[in-house]
């Protein structure tokens, strides 16, 4: 019987074991079945961006930690396993049949959903047949052939002729390129366009929903560091916007006008004006090295009698002169 193709190689199992969490506990917290989590960890089940972000949150890891990098020891294991499965499927003719079926569907102008419906199959079953992950049984082949206006014999002959003519080689080669998808999305390898890969799309779509937390309270100030070690889901209106980061406010210093247990979202590409709420950093933001920690405050932007702009902090009152002032664009309660 055909084995499931690895479509999402990942480090979830490794991270879970390192944290001492059982699979049953991850399944419970993620609101997934034990079978689903097992398949996700094996890389043979897709998950959506919400599930991916939820798993990152449960495991307390960064989004990038989930994806395998070329330097990871497990990368070669994934590649060898994918190659073995692809070879097994090709030797049994599943890749050829599936590629031929896809070619015929494309020639008729049908979508996968339409083809599955016409053949009396679920979308998942039909898709697995097209990509060579599943055998097709005797009671399925006739309705499948009829859905494309062929007899069973004519359908098989058509696929055989397509294969002999070389028209299926390109599609079969595309499937083989998935062997190279074990890298973290965006990493260059052999000229492959990673934007077309499932893992890259998942990473990009999930990453757009996240913003880094650059600032956390530390005494009377805010400890500020450019880092993606802590990420939170951005409000919908801020998804995908460049330059957005979050700061956890020191509520005692804002005299209560920013509530406790909240996040302040900041636009690093917008300079604050008089009357704005801003994050005032004592260093030039653009010259701040990743990982370097500096001091910051959430201030109300004001101007003195000489026209000089400064930041005002309450409890106790303090005049702050910083090198960078970024406009606060939203405050959200946890």
DRENDOMAR-537863 format. One record per residue: residue number from 0; residue in three letters; x, y, z of N, C-alpha, C in turn. Coordinates in steps of 0.05 Angstrom, whole numbers, plus 5000, padded with zeros to 4 digits. Atoms other than C-alpha are relative to their C-alpha. Layout:
N
{NUM,"ALA",{X,Y,Z},{X,Y,Z},{X,Y,Z}}
...
This chain:
334
{0,"UNK",{5017,4976,5000},{5000,5000,5000},{5018,5025,5000}}
{1,"UNK",{4984,4976,5003},{5026,5070,4983},{5003,5014,5027}}
{2,"UNK",{4995,4985,4976},{5057,5110,5039},{4994,5029,4996}}
{3,"UNK",{5006,4972,5002},{5039,5181,5054},{5025,5016,4995}}
{4,"UNK",{4977,4984,5007},{5085,5233,5025},{5006,5021,5022}}
{5,"UNK",{4993,4980,4980},{5123,5278,5073},{4997,5027,4987}}
{6,"UNK",{5005,4974,5012},{5097,5348,5059},{5008,5023,5019}}
{7,"UNK",{4993,4978,4981},{5117,5386,5122},{5021,4990,5020}}
{8,"UNK",{4979,5008,4981},{5184,5364,5152},{5004,5021,5021}}
{9,"UNK",{4999,4980,4978},{5191,5397,5220},{5014,4989,5024}}
{10,"UNK",{4986,5006,4975},{5224,5398,5288},{4981,4998,5024}}
{11,"UNK",{5020,5000,4978},{5159,5394,5329},{5005,4979,5020}}
{12,"UNK",{4995,5022,4981},{5174,5326,5359},{5024,5005,5017}}
{13,"UNK",{4975,4994,4986},{5245,5346,5377},{4996,5021,5022}}
{14,"UNK",{5005,4979,4981},{5221,5410,5411},{4982,4990,5023}}
{15,"UNK",{5018,5011,4980},{5165,5374,5447},{5015,4982,5020}}
{16,"UNK",{4985,5017,4982},{5211,5321,5475},{5020,5015,5017}}
{17,"UNK",{4981,4984,4985},{5262,5373,5496},{4987,5015,5023}}
{18,"UNK",{5015,4986,4979},{5208,5408,5536},{4987,4981,5020}}
{19,"UNK",{5011,5020,4982},{5187,5343,5569},{4970,4996,4998}}
{20,"UNK",{5028,5002,5004},{5117,5346,5541},{4992,4974,4985}}
{21,"UNK",{5010,5024,5014},{5079,5283,5522},{4983,5008,4976}}
{22,"UNK",{5016,4995,5023},{5044,5278,5455},{4971,5004,5007}}
{23,"UNK",{5028,4998,4992},{4978,5269,5490},{4994,5028,5011}}
{24,"UNK",{5004,4974,4989},{4987,5335,5526},{5000,5022,4978}}
{25,"UNK",{5000,4981,5022},{5005,5373,5463},{4974,4998,4984}}
{26,"UNK",{5025,5004,5014},{4944,5343,5429},{4977,5013,5015}}
{27,"UNK",{5021,4988,4984},{4900,5365,5487},{5000,5030,4999}}
{28,"UNK",{4998,4971,4999},{4926,5436,5490},{4995,5012,4972}}
{29,"UNK",{5004,4990,5027},{4924,5443,5414},{4972,4994,4989}}
{30,"UNK",{5028,5008,5008},{4853,5415,5411},{5001,4984,4974}}
{31,"UNK",{4998,5018,5022},{4875,5362,5361},{5000,4972,5009}}
{32,"UNK",{4999,5028,4993},{4869,5287,5360},{5029,4991,5002}}
{33,"UNK",{4973,5011,4997},{4929,5245,5380},{5010,4991,4973}}
{34,"UNK",{4992,5008,5027},{4930,5217,5310},{5009,5023,4983}}
{35,"UNK",{4993,4976,5015},{4932,5287,5280},{5027,5010,5008}}
{36,"UNK",{4974,4990,4991},{4991,5308,5323},{5022,4981,4992}}
{37,"UNK",{4980,5020,5009},{5028,5243,5307},{5007,5005,4971}}
{38,"UNK",{4995,4996,5029},{5019,5256,5232},{5014,5027,4995}}
{39,"UNK",{4987,4974,5003},{5040,5329,5240},{5030,4998,5007}}
{40,"UNK",{4972,5003,4992},{5104,5309,5276},{5015,4983,4980}}
{41,"UNK",{4987,5017,5020},{5119,5257,5222},{5002,5016,4974}}
{42,"UNK",{4999,4983,5024},{5108,5312,5169},{4982,4991,4978}}
{43,"UNK",{5017,5011,5021},{5053,5275,5132},{4972,5013,5002}}
{44,"UNK",{5026,4987,4998},{4995,5321,5152},{5005,5030,5000}}
{45,"UNK",{4999,4971,5001},{4984,5394,5135},{4987,5012,5025}}
{46,"UNK",{5014,4985,4979},{4965,5445,5187},{4998,5029,4991}}
{47,"UNK",{5003,4973,5009},{4940,5515,5179},{5016,5019,5018}}
{48,"UNK",{4983,4981,4986},{4974,5578,5204},{4991,5004,5029}}
{49,"UNK",{5010,4998,4973},{4929,5583,5265},{5010,4978,5018}}
{50,"UNK",{4990,5023,4985},{4948,5513,5287},{5030,5002,5004}}
{51,"UNK",{4971,4997,4998},{5021,5527,5273},{5008,5020,5022}}
{52,"UNK",{4994,4980,4980},{5022,5590,5315},{4992,4990,5028}}
{53,"UNK",{5009,5011,4975},{4983,5554,5370},{5021,4980,5011}}
{54,"UNK",{4980,5019,4992},{5034,5498,5372},{5026,5014,5010}}
{55,"UNK",{4977,4984,4991},{5091,5549,5376},{4996,5011,5028}}
{56,"UNK",{5007,4988,4974},{5056,5582,5434},{5000,4979,5022}}
{57,"UNK",{5001,5022,4980},{5044,5516,5471},{5029,4990,5006}}
{58,"UNK",{4973,5010,4996},{5116,5493,5461},{5020,5022,5009}}
{59,"UNK",{4983,4978,4992},{5144,5562,5477},{5024,5004,4982}}
{60,"UNK",{4977,4997,5019},{5187,5565,5414},{4994,5021,4979}}
{61,"UNK",{5004,4981,5022},{5198,5612,5356},{4989,4986,4976}}
{62,"UNK",{5010,5012,5025},{5164,5601,5290},{5022,4987,4983}}
{63,"UNK",{4978,5011,5017},{5231,5591,5255},{5011,4974,5011}}
{64,"UNK",{4989,5024,4988},{5249,5536,5305},{4986,4975,4989}}
{65,"UNK",{5016,5022,5009},{5194,5492,5276},{5011,4988,4974}}
{66,"UNK",{4992,5008,5027},{5224,5490,5206},{5029,4989,5000}}
{67,"UNK",{4974,5013,5002},{5283,5446,5188},{5019,5017,4984}}
{68,"UNK",{4979,4986,5015},{5348,5480,5166},{5019,4980,4987}}
{69,"UNK",{4982,5018,5015},{5399,5452,5118},{5021,4989,5019}}
{70,"UNK",{4979,5008,4982},{5449,5448,5175},{4991,4979,5021}}
{71,"UNK",{5011,5019,4980},{5403,5405,5219},{5007,4972,4993}}
{72,"UNK",{4993,5028,5005},{5424,5332,5227},{4977,4985,4988}}
{73,"UNK",{5023,5015,5010},{5354,5309,5213},{4993,5006,4971}}
{74,"UNK",{5006,4993,5027},{5353,5343,5145},{5006,4978,4980}}
{75,"UNK",{4992,5022,5018},{5390,5286,5110},{4981,4976,5004}}
{76,"UNK",{5019,5022,4995},{5343,5236,5143},{4974,5004,4986}}
{77,"UNK",{5025,4993,5014},{5282,5272,5116},{5004,4996,4969}}
{78,"UNK",{4995,5002,5029},{5313,5276,5046},{5001,4970,4991}}
{79,"UNK",{4998,5028,5007},{5330,5202,5046},{4973,4986,5001}}
{80,"UNK",{5026,5012,4998},{5261,5183,5069},{4981,5008,4978}}
{81,"UNK",{5017,4991,5022},{5226,5226,5017},{5008,4987,4974}}
{82,"UNK",{4990,5014,5025},{5270,5197,4962},{4991,4971,4999}}
{83,"UNK",{5009,5028,4999},{5254,5127,4985},{4971,4997,4994}}
{84,"UNK",{5029,5001,5005},{5179,5140,4985},{4994,5006,4971}}
{85,"UNK",{5005,4993,5028},{5182,5174,4917},{5007,4976,4982}}
{86,"UNK",{4992,5023,5016},{5220,5114,4889},{4980,4977,5002}}
{87,"UNK",{5020,5021,4997},{5171,5065,4919},{4975,5006,4984}}
{88,"UNK",{5024,4992,5015},{5112,5103,4889},{5004,4998,4970}}
{89,"UNK",{4995,5001,5029},{5145,5109,4821},{5002,4971,4990}}
{90,"UNK",{4997,5028,5008},{5163,5035,4819},{4973,4986,4998}}
{91,"UNK",{5027,5013,5001},{5090,5017,4833},{4982,5014,4980}}
{92,"UNK",{5016,4987,5021},{5066,5064,4778},{4981,5022,5010}}
{93,"UNK",{5020,4980,4989},{5028,5111,4825},{5007,5028,4990}}
{94,"UNK",{4993,4973,5009},{5067,5173,4804},{4992,5004,4971}}
{95,"UNK",{5007,4998,5028},{5056,5159,4731},{4970,5002,4996}}
{96,"UNK",{5029,4999,5002},{4982,5145,4739},{4990,5028,5010}}
{97,"UNK",{5009,4975,4989},{4973,5207,4783},{5006,5023,4982}}
{98,"UNK",{4992,4979,5018},{5012,5252,4736},{4983,5000,4975}}
{99,"UNK",{5017,5002,5023},{4972,5226,4677},{4972,5010,5005}}
{100,"UNK",{5027,4991,4992},{4907,5238,4713},{4999,5030,5002}}
{101,"UNK",{4999,4971,4997},{4928,5309,4730},{5001,5013,4972}}
{102,"UNK",{4998,4989,5027},{4946,5322,4657},{4973,4999,4986}}
{103,"UNK",{5027,5002,5012},{4878,5297,4633},{4981,5020,5012}}
{104,"UNK",{5018,4980,4987},{4842,5339,4685},{5006,5028,4990}}
{105,"UNK",{4992,4973,5009},{4881,5401,4664},{4991,5004,4971}}
{106,"UNK",{5009,4998,5028},{4864,5387,4591},{4970,5005,4998}}
{107,"UNK",{5029,4997,5001},{4790,5384,4607},{4991,5026,5014}}
{108,"UNK",{5007,4974,4987},{4793,5449,4648},{4986,4996,5027}}
{109,"UNK",{5013,5004,4974},{4767,5417,4712},{5019,5008,5023}}
{110,"UNK",{4985,4997,4976},{4788,5438,4781},{5002,4974,5015}}
{111,"UNK",{4998,5024,4984},{4810,5386,4832},{4973,4994,5014}}
{112,"UNK",{5025,5004,4987},{4745,5397,4869},{4979,4989,4981}}
{113,"UNK",{5020,5010,5020},{4703,5386,4806},{5006,4971,4993}}
{114,"UNK",{4993,5027,5008},{4742,5324,4787},{4993,4980,5022}}
{115,"UNK",{5007,5017,4977},{4734,5294,4857},{4970,4995,5002}}
{116,"UNK",{5030,5002,4999},{4659,5308,4857},{4990,4982,4978}}
{117,"UNK",{5010,5016,5022},{4649,5278,4788},{5007,4971,5003}}
{118,"UNK",{4992,5028,4996},{4687,5215,4808},{4988,4987,5025}}
{119,"UNK",{5012,5010,4976},{4648,5208,4872},{5020,4995,5023}}
{120,"UNK",{4979,5002,4979},{4710,5217,4916},{5001,5024,5017}}
{121,"UNK",{4994,4976,4983},{4729,5262,4973},{5023,5015,4987}}
{122,"UNK",{4978,4984,5011},{4776,5318,4954},{5027,4990,5009}}
{123,"UNK",{4975,5011,4989},{4830,5288,4999},{5009,4975,4986}}
{124,"UNK",{4993,5026,5014},{4827,5219,4966},{5009,5006,4972}}
{125,"UNK",{4993,4994,5028},{4827,5248,4896},{5028,5013,4998}}
{126,"UNK",{4974,4985,5001},{4886,5294,4911},{5023,4980,5005}}
{127,"UNK",{4978,5020,4995},{4927,5236,4940},{5005,4982,4976}}
{128,"UNK",{4997,5017,5024},{4914,5195,4877},{5016,5016,4979}}
{129,"UNK",{4986,4984,5020},{4937,5253,4833},{5030,5004,5006}}
{130,"UNK",{4972,4996,4993},{5002,5263,4871},{5015,4973,5006}}
{131,"UNK",{4987,5026,4998},{5016,5188,4874},{5004,4990,5028}}
{132,"UNK",{4997,5009,4972},{5006,5178,4948},{4981,4977,5007}}
{133,"UNK",{5021,5020,4993},{4948,5129,4944},{4994,4982,4976}}
{134,"UNK",{5009,5018,5021},{4930,5067,4905},{4971,5005,4993}}
{135,"UNK",{5028,4998,5009},{4866,5066,4865},{4989,4972,4997}}
{136,"UNK",{5011,5027,4998},{4820,5006,4876},{4981,4995,4976}}
{137,"UNK",{5016,5009,5022},{4779,4966,4826},{4973,5014,4998}}
{138,"UNK",{5026,4987,5000},{4713,4996,4847},{5001,5030,4996}}
{139,"UNK",{4997,4972,5003},{4741,5066,4840},{5008,5008,4971}}
{140,"UNK",{4988,4993,5026},{4774,5063,4771},{4978,5006,4979}}
{141,"UNK",{5020,4996,5020},{4710,5058,4730},{4986,5027,5002}}
{142,"UNK",{5012,4974,4997},{4673,5118,4759},{5020,5023,4995}}
{143,"UNK",{4979,4980,5006},{4739,5157,4755},{5003,5004,4970}}
{144,"UNK",{4997,4998,5029},{4746,5141,4681},{4976,5013,4988}}
{145,"UNK",{5025,4988,5011},{4673,5158,4667},{4998,5030,5005}}
{146,"UNK",{5001,4972,4994},{4681,5225,4700},{5015,5017,4979}}
{147,"UNK",{4985,4986,5021},{4729,5243,4643},{4991,4990,4972}}
{148,"UNK",{5012,5010,5025},{4686,5209,4590},{5018,4979,4987}}
{149,"UNK",{4984,5022,5010},{4733,5149,4583},{4989,4974,5011}}
{150,"UNK",{5004,5027,4988},{4724,5074,4592},{5025,4995,5017}}
{151,"UNK",{4977,5006,4984},{4772,5043,4642},{5025,4995,4983}}
{152,"UNK",{4978,5007,5017},{4815,5014,4587},{5011,5025,4985}}
{153,"UNK",{4991,4976,5015},{4816,5080,4548},{5015,5019,5017}}
{154,"UNK",{4986,4982,4982},{4837,5119,4609},{5029,4990,5005}}
{155,"UNK",{4974,5011,4996},{4895,5072,4623},{5018,5003,4975}}
{156,"UNK",{4985,4997,5025},{4916,5073,4550},{5009,5030,4996}}
{157,"UNK",{4994,4971,5003},{4913,5150,4549},{5023,5008,5018}}
{158,"UNK",{4978,4993,4982},{4958,5155,4610},{5026,4987,4991}}
{159,"UNK",{4976,5014,5011},{5006,5103,4580},{5012,5016,4977}}
{160,"UNK",{4990,4985,5023},{5011,5144,4516},{5012,5026,5008}}
{161,"UNK",{4989,4975,4990},{5022,5208,4554},{5028,4996,5011}}
{162,"UNK",{4974,5006,4988},{5079,5175,4592},{5021,4994,4978}}
{163,"UNK",{4981,5007,5021},{5111,5146,4529},{5008,5024,4984}}
{164,"UNK",{4994,4976,5015},{5108,5214,4495},{5018,5019,5015}}
{165,"UNK",{4983,4983,4984},{5146,5246,4552},{4986,5024,5012}}
{166,"UNK",{5016,4977,4991},{5090,5295,4569},{4997,5000,5031}}
{167,"UNK",{5004,5001,4971},{5089,5272,4642},{5026,5005,5015}}
{168,"UNK",{4973,4997,4986},{5164,5281,4656},{5002,5025,5017}}
{169,"UNK",{4998,4974,4986},{5157,5354,4677},{4985,4998,5026}}
{170,"UNK",{5016,5001,4975},{5102,5339,4727},{5012,4981,5020}}
{171,"UNK",{4987,5019,4982},{5138,5279,4756},{5025,5013,5013}}
{172,"UNK",{4976,4987,4990},{5202,5321,4763},{4992,5021,5021}}
{173,"UNK",{5008,4980,4980},{5163,5375,4801},{4995,4987,5027}}
{174,"UNK",{5005,5015,4975},{5143,5323,4852},{5027,4994,5014}}
{175,"UNK",{4974,5006,4989},{5216,5304,4860},{5013,5024,5013}}
{176,"UNK",{4987,4976,4988},{5235,5376,4876},{4991,5004,5029}}
{177,"UNK",{5008,4998,4972},{5197,5368,4941},{5021,4989,5019}}
{178,"UNK",{4978,5010,4984},{5258,5330,4966},{5016,5023,5011}}
{179,"UNK",{4983,4978,4992},{5292,5397,4971},{4985,5020,5018}}
{180,"UNK",{5015,4981,4984},{5238,5429,5013},{5004,4998,5030}}
{181,"UNK",{4995,5003,4971},{5268,5410,5080},{5013,5024,5012}}
{182,"UNK",{4988,4976,4989},{5302,5477,5087},{4980,5019,5011}}
{183,"UNK",{5017,4979,4989},{5275,5534,5126},{4991,5018,4977}}
{184,"UNK",{5010,4984,5023},{5231,5576,5079},{5018,5025,4995}}
{185,"UNK",{4984,4977,5008},{5270,5629,5041},{5029,4995,4996}}
{186,"UNK",{4972,5007,5004},{5337,5594,5043},{5005,4992,4971}}
{187,"UNK",{4995,5007,5029},{5368,5589,4973},{5011,4972,4998}}
{188,"UNK",{4988,5027,5005},{5382,5520,4946},{4994,4992,4971}}
{189,"UNK",{5001,5009,5028},{5396,5500,4874},{4980,5015,4983}}
{190,"UNK",{5018,4983,5017},{5354,5557,4847},{4970,4993,5003}}
{191,"UNK",{5028,5007,4997},{5289,5527,4874},{4984,5024,5011}}
{192,"UNK",{5017,4979,4991},{5233,5577,4883},{4984,4991,5024}}
{193,"UNK",{5012,5010,4976},{5215,5565,4955},{4972,5012,5006}}
{194,"UNK",{5027,4988,4996},{5154,5611,4951},{4978,4981,4990}}
{195,"UNK",{5020,5018,5011},{5119,5555,4914},{4996,4975,5018}}
{196,"UNK",{5002,5023,4983},{5130,5504,4970},{4981,5005,5023}}
{197,"UNK",{5019,4998,4978},{5079,5489,5023},{5011,5012,5025}}
{198,"UNK",{4988,4990,4975},{5126,5501,5081},{5006,5029,4999}}
{199,"UNK",{4994,4972,5002},{5147,5568,5054},{4975,5017,5001}}
{200,"UNK",{5025,4986,4999},{5076,5590,5043},{4989,5001,5029}}
{201,"UNK",{5010,5001,4973},{5057,5567,5113},{5016,5019,5018}}
{202,"UNK",{4982,4983,4984},{5117,5603,5144},{4993,5029,4995}}
{203,"UNK",{5004,4972,5007},{5104,5667,5106},{4973,5010,5010}}
{204,"UNK",{5027,4992,4992},{5029,5669,5121},{4998,5002,5031}}
{205,"UNK",{5001,4999,4970},{5040,5654,5195},{5017,5023,5010}}
{206,"UNK",{4982,4978,4991},{5098,5703,5201},{4987,5027,4997}}
{207,"UNK",{5014,4974,5004},{5054,5759,5174},{4981,5007,5023}}
{208,"UNK",{5018,4995,4978},{5009,5750,5234},{5014,5006,5026}}
{209,"UNK",{4985,4996,4975},{5065,5758,5284},{5016,5026,5000}}
{210,"UNK",{4982,4977,4997},{5103,5818,5310},{5018,4994,5024}}
{211,"UNK",{4982,5005,4977},{5164,5816,5356},{4995,5019,5023}}
{212,"UNK",{5002,4983,4976},{5162,5842,5427},{5028,5009,5007}}
{213,"UNK",{4973,4988,4996},{5222,5889,5433},{5004,5010,5028}}
{214,"UNK",{4997,4987,4974},{5208,5918,5502},{4985,4987,5022}}
{215,"UNK",{5014,5010,4976},{5192,5892,5571},{5008,5017,5024}}
{216,"UNK",{4994,4984,4977},{5189,5928,5638},{5024,4990,5016}}
{217,"UNK",{4977,5007,4985},{5253,5931,5678},{5005,5023,5020}}
{218,"UNK",{4998,4978,4980},{5252,5973,5742},{4983,5024,4991}}
{219,"UNK",{5015,4976,5008},{5232,6045,5725},{5001,5004,4969}}
{220,"UNK",{4998,4997,5029},{5249,6035,5651},{4989,4976,4986}}
{221,"UNK",{5007,5023,5016},{5235,5988,5594},{5025,4990,4987}}
{222,"UNK",{4976,5012,5013},{5289,5940,5572},{4993,4994,4971}}
{223,"UNK",{5007,5001,5029},{5290,5946,5496},{5022,4986,4985}}
{224,"UNK",{4980,5016,5016},{5323,5896,5449},{4986,4990,4974}}
{225,"UNK",{5010,5010,5026},{5313,5881,5375},{5004,4969,4999}}
{226,"UNK",{4998,5029,5000},{5298,5807,5377},{4973,4987,4993}}
{227,"UNK",{5025,5015,5005},{5247,5756,5352},{4997,4976,5018}}
{228,"UNK",{5002,5021,4980},{5255,5712,5413},{4971,4997,5010}}
{229,"UNK",{5028,5000,4991},{5185,5732,5435},{4983,5013,4978}}
{230,"UNK",{5018,4990,5021},{5130,5740,5382},{4971,4998,5010}}
{231,"UNK",{5029,5001,4993},{5056,5755,5391},{4984,5005,4974}}
{232,"UNK",{5018,4996,5023},{4997,5754,5343},{4992,5029,4998}}
{233,"UNK",{5007,4972,5004},{4985,5823,5314},{4970,5003,4997}}
{234,"UNK",{5028,4994,5007},{4916,5855,5312},{4996,4998,4970}}
{235,"UNK",{5005,5005,5028},{4883,5841,5245},{5007,5024,4982}}
{236,"UNK",{4995,4977,5016},{4890,5912,5221},{5030,5005,4996}}
{237,"UNK",{4971,4996,5003},{4966,5908,5230},{5014,4977,4986}}
{238,"UNK",{4987,5023,5012},{4978,5841,5197},{5014,5007,4974}}
{239,"UNK",{4985,4996,5025},{5032,5843,5144},{5013,5027,4998}}
{240,"UNK",{4988,4974,5001},{5052,5915,5159},{5029,4999,5008}}
{241,"UNK",{4972,5000,4993},{5127,5927,5159},{5005,5020,5023}}
{242,"UNK",{4990,4981,4980},{5163,5959,5217},{4984,5000,5026}}
{243,"UNK",{5016,5000,4975},{5112,5940,5271},{5013,4983,5021}}
{244,"UNK",{4990,5016,4977},{5136,5917,5339},{4983,5006,5024}}
{245,"UNK",{5017,4996,4976},{5105,5911,5408},{5018,5005,5024}}
{246,"UNK",{4987,4994,4975},{5125,5935,5477},{4980,4994,5023}}
{247,"UNK",{5016,5004,4976},{5099,5912,5544},{5004,5025,5018}}
{248,"UNK",{4996,4974,4986},{5087,5978,5581},{5006,4996,5030}}
{249,"UNK",{4996,4998,4971},{5111,5996,5651},{4977,5018,5010}}
{250,"UNK",{5025,4985,4994},{5040,6016,5673},{5003,5019,5023}}
{251,"UNK",{4997,4982,4976},{5063,6047,5739},{5011,5027,4992}}
{252,"UNK",{4988,4975,5009},{5101,6100,5700},{4983,5016,4981}}
{253,"UNK",{5018,4986,5018},{5044,6118,5654},{4975,5011,5015}}
{254,"UNK",{5021,4988,4983},{4999,6140,5712},{4972,4989,4993}}
{255,"UNK",{5026,5014,5004},{4945,6090,5692},{4987,5004,4974}}
{256,"UNK",{5014,4996,5026},{4929,6116,5622},{5006,4977,4981}}
{257,"UNK",{4997,5025,5014},{4957,6051,5595},{4995,4978,5020}}
{258,"UNK",{5007,5021,4980},{4925,5991,5631},{5021,4979,5002}}
{259,"UNK",{4982,5023,4996},{4964,5934,5661},{4990,4977,4982}}
{260,"UNK",{5006,5023,5017},{4966,5869,5622},{4991,5008,4972}}
{261,"UNK",{5006,4991,5027},{4967,5903,5555},{5026,5000,4983}}
{262,"UNK",{4977,4997,5019},{5012,5908,5493},{4997,5026,4985}}
{263,"UNK",{5000,4975,5015},{5031,5973,5460},{5013,4993,4973}}
{264,"UNK",{4989,5005,5027},{5040,5966,5384},{5011,5026,4988}}
{265,"UNK",{4985,4977,5009},{5090,6013,5352},{5008,4998,4971}}
{266,"UNK",{4991,4999,5028},{5107,6034,5281},{5027,5013,4999}}
{267,"UNK",{4972,4990,5001},{5182,6040,5272},{5005,5018,4976}}
{268,"UNK",{4997,4983,5023},{5171,6075,5206},{4985,5026,5002}}
{269,"UNK",{5015,4975,4996},{5129,6131,5236},{5012,5015,5024}}
{270,"UNK",{4989,4983,4978},{5162,6187,5276},{4976,5013,5014}}
{271,"UNK",{5021,4989,4983},{5120,6213,5333},{4999,5031,4998}}
{272,"UNK",{5003,4971,5000},{5092,6284,5333},{4989,5009,5028}}
{273,"UNK",{5010,4989,4974},{5072,6330,5391},{4971,4991,5004}}
{274,"UNK",{5026,5010,4994},{5011,6301,5425},{4997,4970,4997}}
{275,"UNK",{5001,5029,5004},{5026,6230,5405},{5010,4985,5025}}
{276,"UNK",{4987,5018,4982},{5041,6172,5450},{5022,4986,4985}}
{277,"UNK",{4977,5010,5015},{5109,6145,5433},{5018,4982,5018}}
{278,"UNK",{4979,5014,4987},{5164,6096,5451},{5026,5016,4995}}
{279,"UNK",{4976,4984,5002},{5226,6137,5466},{5024,4983,5008}}
{280,"UNK",{4976,5017,4996},{5292,6100,5458},{5024,5017,5003}}
{281,"UNK",{4977,4983,4995},{5357,6127,5484},{5023,4996,4980}}
{282,"UNK",{4980,5006,5021},{5395,6101,5423},{4987,5003,4972}}
{283,"UNK",{5010,4999,5027},{5387,6110,5348},{4991,4972,4993}}
{284,"UNK",{5012,5026,5006},{5340,6053,5329},{5014,4985,4977}}
{285,"UNK",{4989,5012,5024},{5372,6041,5261},{5029,4991,5005}}
{286,"UNK",{4973,5008,4993},{5441,6034,5293},{5001,4979,5022}}
{287,"UNK",{5001,5020,4979},{5418,5986,5346},{5005,4972,4990}}
{288,"UNK",{4993,5027,5008},{5450,5918,5338},{4980,4980,5011}}
{289,"UNK",{5018,5021,4991},{5407,5856,5343},{5012,4987,5025}}
{290,"UNK",{4991,5012,4975},{5411,5830,5414},{5011,5021,5020}}
{291,"UNK",{4990,4979,4982},{5438,5896,5443},{4977,5011,5016}}
{292,"UNK",{5021,4990,4983},{5397,5919,5502},{5004,5029,5008}}
{293,"UNK",{4999,4971,4992},{5382,5993,5515},{4975,5007,5016}}
{294,"UNK",{5023,4991,4985},{5333,6033,5555},{4980,5015,4983}}
{295,"UNK",{5021,4986,5014},{5266,6060,5532},{4978,5007,5019}}
{296,"UNK",{5023,4992,4984},{5203,6093,5559},{4976,5005,4981}}
{297,"UNK",{5024,4992,5015},{5131,6102,5536},{4994,5028,5010}}
{298,"UNK",{5002,4972,4992},{5122,6177,5535},{4977,5014,4985}}
{299,"UNK",{5017,4982,5014},{5074,6232,5516},{5018,5021,4987}}
{300,"UNK",{4983,4982,5014},{5107,6275,5463},{4992,5029,5004}}
{301,"UNK",{5005,4972,4995},{5112,6349,5481},{5022,5018,4988}}
{302,"UNK",{4981,4980,5010},{5148,6413,5460},{5004,5022,5020}}
{303,"UNK",{4996,4979,4980},{5181,6463,5506},{4999,5028,4987}}
{304,"UNK",{5003,4972,5010},{5181,6540,5499},{5020,5006,4978}}
{305,"UNK",{4980,4995,5020},{5243,6537,5455},{4995,4983,4975}}
{306,"UNK",{5008,5017,5023},{5208,6488,5407},{5014,4973,4999}}
{307,"UNK",{4987,5026,4999},{5249,6428,5429},{4981,4978,5008}}
{308,"UNK",{5019,5022,4995},{5210,6362,5427},{5013,4982,5021}}
{309,"UNK",{4991,5019,4979},{5215,6316,5488},{4978,4981,5007}}
{310,"UNK",{5020,5019,4990},{5179,6259,5521},{4995,5004,5030}}
{311,"UNK",{5007,4996,4972},{5141,6265,5586},{4990,4974,5012}}
{312,"UNK",{5009,5024,4986},{5133,6207,5635},{4989,5009,5027}}
{313,"UNK",{5012,4994,4974},{5089,6208,5697},{5009,4979,5021}}
{314,"UNK",{4997,5019,4977},{5095,6174,5765},{5028,4988,5003}}
{315,"UNK",{5000,4971,4996},{5143,6207,5779},{5004,5014,4973}}
{316,"UNK",{4996,4984,5024},{5146,6263,5728},{5029,5000,4992}}
{317,"UNK",{4972,5000,5010},{5207,6259,5684},{5000,5009,4971}}
{318,"UNK",{4997,4991,5028},{5229,6294,5621},{5021,4982,4987}}
{319,"UNK",{4983,5019,5013},{5259,6244,5572},{5009,5012,4973}}
{320,"UNK",{4989,4992,5026},{5305,6264,5514},{5013,4975,4989}}
{321,"UNK",{4989,5024,5012},{5316,6204,5470},{5009,5005,4971}}
{322,"UNK",{4990,4997,5027},{5349,6193,5402},{4979,4990,4980}}
{323,"UNK",{5020,5011,5018},{5289,6156,5373},{4972,5002,5013}}
{324,"UNK",{5027,5000,4990},{5214,6167,5382},{4982,4988,4978}}
{325,"UNK",{5018,5013,5018},{5167,6118,5348},{4971,5002,5009}}
{326,"UNK",{5028,4995,4994},{5093,6130,5345},{4986,4975,5009}}
{327,"UNK",{5017,5022,4991},{5047,6085,5386},{4974,5001,4984}}
{328,"UNK",{5024,5000,5017},{4990,6064,5340},{4977,4984,5011}}
{329,"UNK",{5022,5016,4989},{4950,6016,5383},{5008,4989,5027}}
{330,"UNK",{4996,5013,4974},{4943,5991,5454},{4978,4978,5002}}
{331,"UNK",{5018,5023,4999},{4912,5922,5463},{5003,4985,5026}}
{332,"UNK",{5000,5016,4975},{4892,5886,5527},{5007,4971,4993}}
{333,"UNK",{4994,5028,5004},{4918,5815,5535},{4974,4984,4999}}
